[in-house]
Amino acid sequence: MLIVRQIDDLPAELRGGAVTIGNFDGVHRGHARLVERLRMRAQDVGGPAIVFTFDPHPVRLLRPEQCPPPLTWTERKAELLARLGVDGVVAYPTSRALLGLSARQFFDQIVVEKLAAKAMVEGPNFYFGRSREGNVSLLGEFTAAAGMTLDVVASAEEQGQMISSSRIRNLIGDQGDVAAAGAMLTAPYRLRGIVTHGAGRGATIGFPTANLEGIDTLLPAHGVYAGVGWRGDKSWPAAINIGPNPTFGESTAKLEAHLIGCNESLYGQPMELDFLDRLRDVRRFDTTVELTDQVSQDIASAQRIAAQLAPPPPFREGR
């Protein structure tokens, strides 16, 4: 599976296939439905199944104050799409020039000239071109005139409501319900960061933690979570705390993960964390003994949950 960031010299094996265009943030079950149809059309036309996405999200350029934190970074997005059977991902650098193209120009220059698409697959709420002037109706006119097929795939639903990246973002960031979000995603919610030195208080009470900073995706709501920590292809069950430490009078929120069974020094190293379930709220304990008893319970719960749900290792570009 190829990740391409420039399409001026697009490899021949990524041209002449079926294309779907969108942000694909989180790669949820609605996206999976699109990709399933995309693969069918790619087989029909004898070409590759290609996802064209934007890096960064167009809203970050147009209305940065309204741009929410993403659910996935580009390599993670490509990994999830590859697992669904996509042959290539074009992560096109978003620019003012790209966003200034009219719907007609975008279709002609990107879809026809650069991608040489023979089929397109989109959802019913797809918009393209300057100021979102193009919709699936207009796209249908363009594709028909160009001799392409266009499939419009109905949105996936969960409990009677449409699955969307914004709905998943609300579950994770506002409610901390990573299990419900995970049921709509195609894999557990994952973030990444760099392990830094913390106060070292966890080690003094018998539960050393890896403190993560530099997180570039959505941070779940404050709480204690069961998850899995990844360093390269190594993994450990993890009890993850997001928020302040009120027991010790700390008010600054942070992310710290106790990696069960990990004896390695991880300072300065990148790490990825999967979030499997929310265990409890962050709260103040009257004594250190009460705190350690609760943390022991959290660790046991996290280990049990992680044993039941074993996500695959992180994607490494070029692997």
Salt bridges, closest charged atoms under 4 A:
ASP8 OD1 - LYS114 NZ 3.11
ASP25 OD2 - ARG169 NH2 2.67
ASP44 OD2 - ARG41 NH1 2.65
ASP55 OD2 - ARG5 NH1 3.27
GLU75 OE2 - ARG5 NH2 2.71
GLU79 OE1 - ARG76 NH1 2.89
GLU79 OE2 - ARG83 NH2 2.01
ASP108 OD1 - ARG104 NH2 2.98
ASP151 OD2 - ARG37 NH1 3.05
ASP151 OD2 - ARG41 NE 2.86
GLU158 OE1 - ARG29 NH1 2.78
ASP216 OD2 - ARG192 NH2 2.75
ASP233 OD1 - ARG319 NH1 2.87
GLU250 OE2 - ARG201 NH1 2.28
GLU250 OE1 - LYS254 NZ 2.75
GLU264 OE2 - LYS234 NZ 2.65
GLU272 OE1 - ARG190 NH1 3.80
GLU272 OE2 - ARG316 NH1 3.57
ASP274 OD1 - ARG190 NE 2.65
ASP281 OD1 - ARG278 NH1 2.83
ASP286 OD1 - ARG284 NH1 2.96
ASP298 OD2 - ARG280 NH2 2.81
